[in-house]
Structure formats: structure tokens, C-alpha cells
Amino acid sequence: SLRQASAQLQRRLAQENPVVTVEVLREDPVLTELQRQLTLLEIERTNLAGRYLPNHPAIKKAEERMAALRERISRQVNRLVKVPESVPNPIYGTFRQQLLDMEVRRITAEARRQALLSLLQQTRKQMERFPEDRRKVGELNRRLQVLEQAYISLLSRLQDAQIREAAKLGNAVIADVATTPLRPVFPDIPRVLLLALIAGLVLGSGLALVMEMTKASVETPEDVQRLIATPVLATVAKVRVDLTREGLMDLMRSRRRTAEALRTLRANLRFLARKKPFRCLLVTSVTAGEGKTFITCGLAIAFAQIGQRVVLVDADCRHPTIHNCFNLNNTVGLAEVLKGEAPLEEALQAGPLENLSVLPAGKISQAPDGLLDSPNMHNLLMCLRERADIVLIDTPPVLPVADASLIAPFTDGILLVIAAGQPTRSAVLKVKEQLELAEGQIIGSVINKVTPKNWRGYYDYGYSYRYSYHYEPDK
């Protein structure tokens, strides 16, 4: 305990003396001067060690002088007389301080004990009052129940009295004499019309919004730009064109809307080539029947008409059609060149224009993916780039087969043909994901088969086919 520790410290303190006697040397001015000289020699020796080697004569001489001084200091110390001197006992001071700290701790602990005893007594008194407080709370609850019952009874009687008072007619007073109104109170025609107008506007806007959100197909350029984030390079009307050599040439020599749309596509592609040049362009669509072959053939003729060397490649080895469009022989074509069965010069055939060459698909193959995804295909396209200013490749649609995705990495860009109102938005998004996965780059799109009922949706930028510029009518 603290008391026992304090008593033990007091006994040890009594055994110690407050003052002890020690022997000290008397101060000597000669010894002080010798120590000062030794210090100066040590400094001088340190400076010499920084400039000379340890065996240098200057350093040797300094060390000899230092040794002589140390010997003189030793002899002088032996001559000094030791004098007794009384000093405070450090052990006595330590025990005294510990005893003071112990007393402070004991007094503090005693004060805390007294405070705890007082708190314990107060707590016991409060616990003794708990049964009395519980009895008072129970009595108050019983009185509250009695008062609530009395209040409910009085409230019921008050309501009965109010009902009987309202039933008496003797106290009724005529506030005003009723008159015939000059106009009907209901219906209020202006108010009804205003409410009907507001309701019509709200319902119409809501219905238009719901129809726009639930629309599944792609119909406008805004839809295409929002889905694939590329520009719409042209919109082509839905017309009847014979996919023959004569039909295509007659169309591209005319001033019909479709021909002008293909020339617009050619111009926009040349604008894009200024920013990022390309010489090999893949043309594909989302699904079958969107008119990609027609767009490819028309675009090839349009480029050839301005003097550019064009090579048109039919890469749809499953359902080739370009050889029929230009009345060409399909015995030797792309498939034979890739297999190494025929040279490129033998497979290339002349088109309807002097600077337009056509590479047909060759013999129909049910599994051409092995040929299209091969180094031979990459080498062939590199060779065609050297022969022509632009190479146009007609491929199958993206979703049914993987042919377009296999060729896409070998080309400089992809032109996506979308028929208005035909593919769904989810299908267009799948095509974009598939081509990006194949490391192909969609540089633009063409909206094909636009009908007259939605011309306004495609030409609402201050330009329409009723513009003063004259077009020949489409058939």
C-alpha cells in the first residue's frame, strides 16, 4: 500500500546523511596554462594532418611536443594537494523527492476514496426512494385512465347535443333571397376549352416522347449519328434502278436525285480524305437487302467519272452479284487469286469506264473466311493500292457472317450502308461493337432507301428537292 511504501522510504531516508565529504584538487594556474597549450597543439596537429601525410616531419614534431606537454601535465597533477569539501548527498535528495511524491499520491487517493464513499451513500438513499416513486407512478396512471374515460363520455354527450341542436328549425334565419342566374353555372365554356387545350398539349407531347423512346428502327441521320458517332455522308432515295451495266451508267450520267446523292457521297469522302487519306474503303451493311452493292457500284462509277483509277472488289464470295451488274465472267476472281490458282492480272476485268477495273468474287464458296483472313488477302489489297487511286470492297452484311469483320483490319476505313427504317437500333450498335472489336474504323455512313414520306426528316437544314436547282425525276 501507499502507507507502507511511504514508511519504507522514511526509514531509508533516515539512514542517509544530507551532506557528504569528498576530496577535490585545488586549482593550479600552471596546470591550466599547460592544458591550454595542449589544446592549441592538438588543433595545430589536426590542421597539419589535413595537408601532409602522417609521416611528415611537421606532424612528427607536433606529436613530440604534445607528448612532452602531457608528461608535464601528469607531473603537475601529482604535485597538487587534495582538499576535503562537503557537498549535498544525491542519494538523500532522491529519497526525499520520492517520499514527497508518495505523500502527494497518498493524499490524492484518500480524497478520491472519501468522494466515492459520499457518492455511494447518495446512491443508496436514491435506491431506497424507488419503491415510493413506483407507487406514485401507478397511482397517476390509474387517475389518467379515469380522466380519459370521463373525457370520452363528455365528448359523446357533446356530439349528441350538437346533433339535436342542428335538428331544430325554429332558429333558422334567411340570409338572402334566391334569384334566377343569368347564365349557366356549369359548364363554364372558356374554362373547359382552356383545360382541354392544356390537356391536349400535355398528352400529345407525352405520346410523341413515348413513341420516340419506343421506336426500335433507325430512321433519321440523328439516330445514326447518335448510335455510331460518325457523320452521315449521304442520303439516297428509294428508287428502282436496274443493276446492269447500262442501267448504272444511265443513272450516273443523269441528274436524277439518286445520282446527285452518290456524287455528294463522293465529295464528302474526298473531304474526309483531306484530314486522313485513305485508298482502300470497305462498304458493308447491317443486314441483307439494304442496298450496299448498289451504293458500291454507283460510288465506283462516280469516282471513275472524275478521272480517278478505281478497282472494285467483290468480296461477297457467298452470294456474288457485281459480275452480273457489269456483265462480267465470274470464272476467275478473288477466290482464285487468294488460293494462288490465278494471277491478279488474269482476274482483273475492265469495267464500263476505262479507268474502272473490277475483281469479281470468283467461284462461290460456302466458307470463305479462311481465304479472307489470310496474309494473301492483306498482300492483295496492298498490291491493289499501288494500282489504283481508290479501292472499293463490297462485302456481306456484318451481322449474318464474319466476312466483313475479317477484311476490316486490312482496309483504311469502313462505309456503313443503312436502309431507312430497316435495321433496329440494337442491331446497329452490335455492328459498331463488332467492327471495333475487329479493329475496323467506321469513317461514315449512308442512309439508303429514303421514301418521300420522310423527306422532311432528311432535308430540314434549308435544302430540299424542291430547291430551284432542277433534278430529273427518279423512276
ROBA-970485 format. One line per 5 residues: number of its first residue (from 1); their letters; for each residue x, y, z of C-alpha. Coordinates in pm, 1 decimal, m for minus. Layout:
<recs>
NUM) a) X,Y,Z ~ ...
</recs>
This chain:
<recs>
1) slrqa) 0.0,0.0,0.0 ~ 97.7,366.7,m24.6 ~ 134.3,394.3,354.0 ~ 382.6,102.9,367.3 ~ 586.2,237.7,77.1
6) saqlq) 599.9,581.8,242.8 ~ 718.5,432.5,574.8 ~ 991.1,232.4,397.9 ~ 1117.6,546.9,219.4 ~ 1126.5,735.5,553.3
11) rrlaq) 1342.5,461.1,710.0 ~ 1589.2,465.7,417.8 ~ 1598.3,848.1,427.8 ~ 1690.1,837.8,798.1 ~ 1986.3,613.8,718.8
16) enpvv) 2139.4,864.4,473.2 ~ 2326.5,1187.7,559.2 ~ 2217.7,1509.4,388.0 ~ 2584.0,1609.7,328.8 ~ 2890.8,1400.2,226.0
21) tvevl) 3263.0,1490.2,225.3 ~ 3471.6,1440.8,m94.8 ~ 3833.5,1524.7,m182.3 ~ 3885.6,1770.6,m471.1 ~ 4201.7,1906.1,m630.6
26) redpv) 4296.2,2264.8,m563.3 ~ 4304.0,2486.8,m873.9 ~ 4653.3,2548.5,m1020.7 ~ 4723.5,2826.8,m1282.0 ~ 5025.0,2637.3,m1416.0
31) ltelq) 4814.4,2328.0,m1488.3 ~ 4551.0,2542.9,m1659.2 ~ 4813.5,2704.3,m1886.1 ~ 4961.1,2362.2,m1976.8 ~ 4614.8,2229.2,m2071.6
36) rqltl) 4555.4,2536.1,m2290.3 ~ 4884.2,2482.1,m2471.7 ~ 4797.6,2113.6,m2524.0 ~ 4466.7,2215.0,m2681.9 ~ 4641.3,2455.0,m2921.4
41) leier) 4889.6,2183.7,m3020.9 ~ 4607.0,1939.4,m3092.7 ~ 4440.9,2197.6,m3318.6 ~ 4770.5,2262.9,m3497.1 ~ 4827.1,1887.5,m3543.8
46) tnlag) 4478.7,1844.3,m3693.9 ~ 4543.0,2120.1,m3948.4 ~ 4877.6,1963.4,m4043.3 ~ 4714.3,1621.7,m4087.8 ~ 4482.5,1776.3,m4345.9
51) rylpn) 4778.2,1897.2,m4554.0 ~ 5052.4,1633.0,m4501.5 ~ 5088.7,1260.6,m4469.8 ~ 5119.2,1105.3,m4117.6 ~ 5498.9,1057.7,m4157.8
56) hpaik) 5567.3,1421.5,m4242.8 ~ 5831.6,1588.1,m4018.4 ~ 5596.6,1871.3,m3920.0 ~ 5337.3,1623.0,m3791.8 ~ 5608.0,1421.6,m3611.3
61) kaeer) 5737.4,1736.6,m3442.1 ~ 5384.8,1838.6,m3328.8 ~ 5322.8,1492.2,m3180.9 ~ 5653.2,1507.4,m2990.2 ~ 5560.6,1845.4,m2840.4
66) maalr) 5218.4,1709.3,m2741.6 ~ 5377.6,1408.1,m2570.5 ~ 5611.9,1636.4,m2375.5 ~ 5318.0,1855.4,m2262.3 ~ 5118.3,1552.8,m2148.5
71) erisr) 5413.8,1436.7,m1938.9 ~ 5447.2,1783.0,m1777.3 ~ 5071.1,1789.3,m1705.2 ~ 5096.5,1444.9,m1540.3 ~ 5383.5,1558.8,m1314.1
76) qvnrl) 5197.7,1880.3,m1223.9 ~ 4883.5,1686.2,m1129.3 ~ 5084.6,1469.2,m890.5 ~ 5213.7,1781.2,m713.0 ~ 4860.0,1918.9,m644.4
81) vkvpe) 4712.3,1884.3,m294.6 ~ 4364.1,1726.3,m246.9 ~ 4139.1,1929.1,m13.5 ~ 3825.2,1778.0,156.6 ~ 3494.0,1952.9,69.0
86) svpnp) 3134.1,1897.3,185.9 ~ 2868.2,1854.5,m85.2 ~ 2496.4,1756.8,m79.1 ~ 2427.6,1382.4,m75.2 ~ 2248.6,1297.3,m408.3
91) iygtf) 2101.1,974.7,m268.0 ~ 1945.4,1166.5,19.7 ~ 1788.7,1415.9,m226.0 ~ 1648.4,1134.5,m445.0 ~ 1486.3,956.7,m147.2
96) rqqll) 1342.7,1286.3,m21.1 ~ 1183.3,1363.9,m359.9 ~ 1037.4,1012.0,m384.2 ~ 892.4,1049.6,m35.0 ~ 723.5,1380.6,m132.8
101) dmevr) 574.5,1224.0,m447.0 ~ 448.5,927.9,m246.4 ~ 277.0,1157.4,6.0 ~ 105.1,1351.7,m274.5 ~ m25.4,1029.1,m427.2
106) ritae) m146.2,904.4,m86.2 ~ m334.2,1228.9,m15.1 ~ m493.2,1223.2,m361.5 ~ m603.0,860.2,m321.6 ~ m752.2,936.9,18.8
111) arrqa) m952.7,1227.6,m127.4 ~ m1086.8,1005.5,m407.1 ~ m1183.6,737.1,m152.5 ~ m1380.1,991.2,52.6 ~ m1558.4,1116.4,m263.5
116) llsll) m1652.1,761.3,m364.5 ~ m1788.0,687.6,m17.5 ~ m2004.0,1001.3,m35.9 ~ m2135.8,902.5,m380.1 ~ m2211.9,551.2,m254.2
121) qqtrk) m2419.5,689.4,31.8 ~ m2618.2,915.2,m203.7 ~ m2684.4,623.7,m441.0 ~ m2813.8,408.0,m156.6 ~ m3054.5,685.9,m49.3
126) qmerf) m3190.3,715.9,m405.4 ~ m3241.2,340.2,m429.6 ~ m3438.4,348.3,m109.2 ~ m3682.2,600.3,m269.2 ~ m3752.7,382.6,m579.2
131) pedrr) m4047.8,181.8,m432.4 ~ m4222.1,502.5,m328.4 ~ m4178.2,657.5,m673.0 ~ m4310.5,339.3,m836.8 ~ m4622.2,351.0,m622.0
136) kvgel) m4683.7,717.7,m715.9 ~ m4648.0,641.7,m1089.7 ~ m4903.2,359.3,m1067.1 ~ m5149.5,590.6,m887.7 ~ m5105.3,859.8,m1155.1
141) nrrlq) m5168.4,604.5,m1435.2 ~ m5494.2,495.9,m1273.1 ~ m5609.3,859.0,m1243.6 ~ m5518.7,915.2,m1610.7 ~ m5734.4,621.1,m1721.2
146) vleqa) m6029.9,753.4,m1518.0 ~ m5994.0,1102.1,m1669.4 ~ m5971.6,959.7,m2026.8 ~ m6294.3,764.4,m1978.6 ~ m6465.7,1074.1,m1841.6
151) yisll) m6343.7,1281.5,m2139.0 ~ m6474.2,1027.2,m2391.3 ~ m6813.4,1020.5,m2218.0 ~ m6840.5,1402.9,m2215.7 ~ m6733.9,1424.4,m2582.3
156) srlqd) m7005.1,1174.8,m2682.6 ~ m7270.5,1372.7,m2494.8 ~ m7150.0,1697.5,m2660.1 ~ m7186.3,1547.8,m3007.0 ~ m7540.0,1425.8,m2925.2
161) aqire) m7632.6,1774.7,m2808.2 ~ m7493.2,1932.9,m3127.0 ~ m7696.5,1694.1,m3342.2 ~ m8019.0,1774.8,m3153.6 ~ m7942.8,2149.4,m3181.4
166) aaklg) m7891.9,2126.3,m3556.2 ~ m8221.7,1938.3,m3596.9 ~ m8425.4,2229.4,m3459.5 ~ m8565.6,2457.0,m3737.7 ~ m8700.8,2727.3,m3518.3
171) navia) m8367.6,2910.3,m3507.4 ~ m8315.5,2916.0,m3892.1 ~ m8259.4,3264.0,m4045.9 ~ m8296.4,3360.4,m4417.8 ~ m7967.3,3513.4,m4517.5
176) dvatt) m8061.3,3610.3,m4877.4 ~ m8342.2,3560.5,m5130.6 ~ m8262.1,3313.9,m5410.4 ~ m8266.9,3457.9,m5765.9 ~ m8255.6,3301.5,m6113.3
181) plrpv) m7898.1,3321.4,m6255.0 ~ m7846.7,3497.6,m6588.6 ~ m7609.8,3224.8,m6727.7 ~ m7547.9,2857.1,m6650.4 ~ m7321.1,2782.9,m6358.0
186) fpdip) m7192.5,2471.0,m6535.7 ~ m7037.4,2409.0,m6781.8 ~ m6800.6,2707.0,m6792.6 ~ m6718.1,2700.4,m7164.1 ~ m6396.7,2914.5,m7162.7
191) rvlll) m6255.5,2727.1,m6867.0 ~ m6336.7,2387.7,m7018.9 ~ m6175.0,2487.3,m7351.2 ~ m5860.8,2609.6,m7175.0 ~ m5830.9,2288.7,m6973.1
196) aliag) m5890.8,2081.3,m7286.7 ~ m5617.7,2271.7,m7472.4 ~ m5367.1,2220.7,m7190.0 ~ m5455.5,1851.9,m7157.9 ~ m5420.1,1804.0,m7534.0
201) lvlgs) m5076.7,1963.6,m7539.6 ~ m4955.9,1754.9,m7243.9 ~ m5095.1,1428.8,m7383.4 ~ m4960.7,1499.7,m7732.4 ~ m4613.5,1581.8,m7606.0
206) glalv) m4612.9,1274.8,m7384.6 ~ m4731.5,1049.8,m7666.8 ~ m4466.1,1188.6,m7903.2 ~ m4199.3,1133.4,m7639.4 ~ m4313.9,776.6,m7574.4
211) memtk) m4319.9,698.5,m7948.0 ~ m3969.6,838.5,m7989.0 ~ m3836.2,637.5,m7694.3 ~ m4003.9,312.9,m7802.1 ~ m3905.7,345.9,m8169.1
216) asvet) m3689.0,48.2,m8248.0 ~ m3569.5,116.6,m8603.3 ~ m3317.4,371.0,m8730.1 ~ m3488.4,632.5,m8946.3 ~ m3309.9,968.7,m8927.6
221) pedvq) m2949.2,1090.2,m8959.1 ~ m2966.9,1197.6,m8595.9 ~ m3036.6,835.8,m8496.9 ~ m2732.2,715.3,m8690.9 ~ m2500.1,984.2,m8554.6
226) rliat) m2619.4,916.6,m8200.2 ~ m2560.7,540.9,m8232.2 ~ m2226.2,515.1,m8415.8 ~ m2087.3,868.4,m8362.5 ~ m1987.7,915.7,m8729.0
231) pvlat) m2117.9,1159.7,m8991.8 ~ m2393.6,1071.7,m9238.6 ~ m2221.9,1130.7,m9572.3 ~ m2527.8,1097.3,m9798.4 ~ m2897.6,1006.8,m9808.5
236) vakvr) m3014.6,811.4,m10112.1 ~ m3378.0,789.3,m10219.5 ~ m3556.9,459.0,m10264.1 ~ m3578.2,415.8,m10644.1 ~ m3599.4,139.1,m10898.0
241) vdltr) m3266.8,101.3,m11076.4 ~ m3166.2,m189.1,m11296.2 ~ m2842.9,m325.9,m11155.2 ~ m2697.4,m373.0,m11502.0 ~ m2410.7,m213.6,m11685.8
246) eglmd) m2644.1,5.5,m11891.3 ~ m2877.3,87.3,m11602.8 ~ m2596.3,202.0,m11373.3 ~ m2425.5,407.5,m11646.1 ~ m2753.1,576.3,m11746.6
251) lmrsr) m2817.4,663.5,m11382.5 ~ m2470.6,810.2,m11319.7 ~ m2481.8,1017.3,m11643.8 ~ m2814.5,1173.5,m11541.0 ~ m2909.9,1447.6,m11295.8
256) rrtae) m3152.3,1236.1,m11100.0 ~ m3170.4,1265.0,m10722.5 ~ m3002.6,929.3,m10668.1 ~ m2708.7,1019.1,m10892.6 ~ m2665.1,1354.7,m10716.7
261) alrtl) m2673.3,1177.9,m10379.4 ~ m2392.1,942.7,m10491.6 ~ m2190.7,1241.6,m10615.8 ~ m2246.7,1405.8,m10276.9 ~ m2114.2,1087.8,m10113.8
266) ranlr) m1807.5,1101.7,m10339.3 ~ m1744.4,1466.3,m10249.3 ~ m1781.5,1405.2,m9874.8 ~ m1541.2,1111.6,m9891.3 ~ m1286.0,1333.6,m10063.6
271) flark) m1336.1,1592.5,m9787.6 ~ m1263.8,1326.0,m9525.9 ~ m954.9,1212.7,m9718.6 ~ m803.6,1558.1,m9674.3 ~ m788.5,1505.0,m9297.0
276) kpfrc) m692.4,1137.3,m9306.9 ~ m604.6,995.8,m9650.6 ~ m743.8,654.3,m9741.3 ~ m716.8,442.4,m10054.4 ~ m893.0,121.0,m9953.9
281) llvts) m1258.3,150.5,m9846.2 ~ m1481.1,m134.3,m9727.2 ~ m1856.2,m99.9,m9794.6 ~ m2091.4,m310.3,m9582.7 ~ m2434.3,m301.0,m9417.6
286) vtage) m2610.4,m418.4,m9103.6 ~ m2833.3,m682.0,m9260.6 ~ m2911.2,m807.8,m9608.5 ~ m3122.5,m608.1,m9852.6 ~ m3004.8,m259.4,m9755.9
291) gktfi) m2857.7,m173.6,m10099.6 ~ m2484.2,m180.9,m10024.5 ~ m2394.8,m336.2,m10362.3 ~ m2584.5,m62.4,m10546.6 ~ m2409.7,206.1,m10338.1
296) tcgla) m2068.8,44.5,m10402.4 ~ m2117.3,18.9,m10780.1 ~ m2256.6,372.4,m10808.5 ~ m1974.1,514.5,m10595.8 ~ m1711.9,333.3,m10808.4
301) iafaq) m1856.4,484.6,m11128.7 ~ m1873.8,828.8,m10961.1 ~ m1502.5,818.2,m10872.7 ~ m1412.3,691.8,m11218.9 ~ m1607.4,977.2,m11381.6
306) igqrv) m1369.1,1234.7,m11230.9 ~ m1063.0,1055.5,m11371.7 ~ m953.6,853.5,m11068.1 ~ m828.2,498.0,m11109.7 ~ m1077.9,269.9,m10933.6
311) vlvda) m1067.2,m100.3,m10850.5 ~ m1399.7,m253.7,m10744.1 ~ m1361.7,m580.3,m10547.4 ~ m1649.6,m820.7,m10491.7 ~ m1564.5,m983.5,m10157.3
316) dcrhp) m1910.2,m1143.6,m10115.2 ~ m1794.0,m1491.8,m10204.5 ~ m2114.6,m1648.0,m10072.1 ~ m2358.6,m1450.9,m10292.8 ~ m2158.2,m1260.6,m10558.3
321) tihnc) m2355.8,m1010.4,m10767.9 ~ m2116.7,m744.9,m10902.5 ~ m2019.3,m957.2,m11205.8 ~ m2389.6,m962.8,m11302.6 ~ m2412.3,m584.1,m11264.5
326) fnlnn) m2131.7,m529.7,m11520.9 ~ m2189.2,m841.3,m11739.2 ~ m1853.4,m995.4,m11644.5 ~ m1722.1,m1351.9,m11628.3 ~ m1705.7,m1492.4,m11272.4
331) tvgla) m1498.9,m1799.3,m11350.2 ~ m1176.1,m1643.2,m11222.2 ~ m1188.4,m1390.1,m10941.4 ~ m1093.3,m1308.5,m10584.5 ~ m1115.7,m1665.0,m10457.1
336) evlkg) m878.3,m1799.0,m10723.5 ~ m626.5,m1519.8,m10663.3 ~ m624.3,m1586.5,m10287.3 ~ m583.7,m1959.9,m10345.4 ~ m293.3,m1895.1,m10585.1
341) eaple) m473.0,m2061.2,m10875.4 ~ m470.3,m1747.3,m11094.4 ~ m264.3,m1426.5,m11114.0 ~ m417.7,m1090.1,m11034.4 ~ m380.7,m967.0,m11396.8
346) ealqa) m594.7,m1254.2,m11519.2 ~ m867.1,m1199.3,m11255.9 ~ m898.7,m818.1,m11302.4 ~ m1155.1,m726.6,m11568.0 ~ m1239.0,m398.4,m11737.9
351) gplen) m1543.2,m209.7,m11616.0 ~ m1780.8,24.3,m11801.5 ~ m1522.0,305.2,m11787.8 ~ m1160.2,295.9,m11898.4 ~ m1019.3,367.7,m11551.7
356) lsvlp) m1256.6,133.0,m11366.0 ~ m1137.8,m224.8,m11304.3 ~ m1347.9,m498.3,m11142.3 ~ m1225.5,m800.2,m10945.5 ~ m1522.8,m1042.0,m10926.1
361) agkis) m1567.7,m1285.3,m10640.1 ~ m1487.0,m1598.8,m10836.6 ~ m1639.3,m1936.3,m10774.5 ~ m1896.9,m1946.7,m10493.1 ~ m1753.1,m2067.6,m10160.7
366) qapdg) m1959.4,m2163.2,m9854.7 ~ m1672.3,m2098.9,m9609.8 ~ m1453.9,m1819.7,m9748.4 ~ m1342.2,m1690.7,m9406.8 ~ m1017.6,m1886.6,m9428.4
371) lldsp) m927.8,m1706.7,m9751.1 ~ m1033.8,m1358.7,m9638.9 ~ m848.5,m1377.9,m9305.9 ~ m509.9,m1462.8,m9453.7 ~ m182.6,m1289.2,m9541.0
376) nmhnl) m271.7,m1334.2,m9908.1 ~ m570.8,m1103.2,m9865.4 ~ m353.4,m838.5,m9699.5 ~ m91.0,m864.3,m9973.6 ~ m358.5,m844.2,m10244.4
381) lmclr) m502.9,m522.2,m10101.5 ~ m154.4,m371.6,m10077.3 ~ m99.7,m455.6,m10444.0 ~ m435.8,m302.3,m10541.8 ~ m349.1,19.2,m10353.0
386) eradi) m49.2,58.9,m10583.8 ~ m259.7,5.8,m10896.3 ~ m549.6,240.5,m10813.4 ~ m630.8,573.3,m10652.0 ~ m911.9,412.1,m10454.8
391) vlidt) m1012.9,50.1,m10389.6 ~ m1380.2,m20.7,m10306.1 ~ m1461.4,m359.1,m10147.0 ~ m1820.2,m490.0,m10144.7 ~ m1861.3,m734.5,m9853.5
396) ppvlp) m2150.4,m930.8,m9699.7 ~ m2352.5,m774.0,m9413.3 ~ m2184.7,m769.5,m9072.9 ~ m2442.8,m947.0,m8858.0 ~ m2512.5,m1265.9,m9061.8
401) vadas) m2147.3,m1360.5,m9132.4 ~ m1799.2,m1256.1,m9017.7 ~ m1650.6,m1182.5,m9364.6 ~ m1665.0,m801.8,m9330.9 ~ m1507.7,m815.6,m8983.8
406) liapf) m1220.4,m1027.3,m9117.4 ~ m1138.7,m783.9,m9400.4 ~ m1190.5,m465.0,m9194.6 ~ m840.4,m457.4,m9033.7 ~ m678.8,m464.6,m9382.3
411) tdgil) m864.5,m152.2,m9503.1 ~ m829.4,220.3,m9434.9 ~ m1193.7,278.2,m9345.5 ~ m1548.1,139.3,m9343.1 ~ m1856.4,290.0,m9509.7
416) lviaa) m2173.3,158.8,m9341.8 ~ m2492.6,148.3,m9553.8 ~ m2816.7,166.5,m9351.6 ~ m3162.6,137.5,m9506.3 ~ m3406.4,387.5,m9355.7
421) gqptr) m3642.6,214.7,m9111.3 ~ m3498.8,m133.4,m9168.1 ~ m3230.2,m218.9,m8905.9 ~ m3304.2,m183.5,m8536.7 ~ m3102.0,36.9,m8309.9
426) savlk) m2969.4,m262.3,m8119.7 ~ m2853.6,m417.9,m8447.5 ~ m2663.5,m101.7,m8544.0 ~ m2497.0,m95.5,m8202.0 ~ m2396.8,m462.3,m8241.1
431) vkeql) m2240.8,m383.2,m8580.8 ~ m2043.4,m95.3,m8429.4 ~ m1917.3,m317.0,m8145.0 ~ m1827.0,m598.1,m8387.6 ~ m1627.4,m371.5,m8620.6
436) elaeg) m1449.5,m200.5,m8330.9 ~ m1361.6,m543.3,m8190.5 ~ m1213.0,m630.9,m8531.6 ~ m1009.4,m304.9,m8519.1 ~ m1200.0,m156.2,m8810.3
441) qiigs) m1274.7,217.4,m8832.0 ~ m1616.4,342.0,m8946.4 ~ m1548.9,673.2,m9123.1 ~ m1909.5,744.7,m9222.4 ~ m2249.7,608.2,m9314.3
446) vinkv) m2502.9,627.2,m9598.2 ~ m2877.5,620.7,m9538.4 ~ m3037.6,438.2,m9829.8 ~ m3394.5,376.7,m9943.6 ~ m3536.7,704.3,m9811.7
451) tpknw) m3908.1,734.8,m9902.2 ~ m4098.4,1058.1,m9982.8 ~ m4298.2,1048.3,m9658.3 ~ m3984.7,1115.2,m9454.6 ~ m3804.1,1356.4,m9689.8
456) rgyyd) m3864.7,1630.1,m9431.7 ~ m3669.4,1436.1,m9174.4 ~ m3365.1,1420.2,m9403.0 ~ m3375.6,1766.8,m9559.6 ~ m3466.9,2000.3,m9275.6
461) ygysy) m3146.2,2203.1,m9298.8 ~ m3269.8,2459.2,m9552.0 ~ m3229.7,2228.4,m9854.0 ~ m3484.2,2008.0,m10026.3 ~ m3550.5,1860.1,m10366.4
466) rysyh) m3792.4,2147.5,m10433.7 ~ m3495.8,2382.5,m10439.1 ~ m3458.9,2594.6,m10751.8 ~ m3188.2,2359.0,m10882.0 ~ m3360.8,2125.3,m11122.8
471) yepdk) m3341.7,1746.3,m11089.2 ~ m3461.5,1487.0,m11327.8 ~ m3739.7,1278.4,m11167.7 ~ m3649.6,939.5,m11021.9 ~ m3822.2,640.5,m11167.0
</recs>
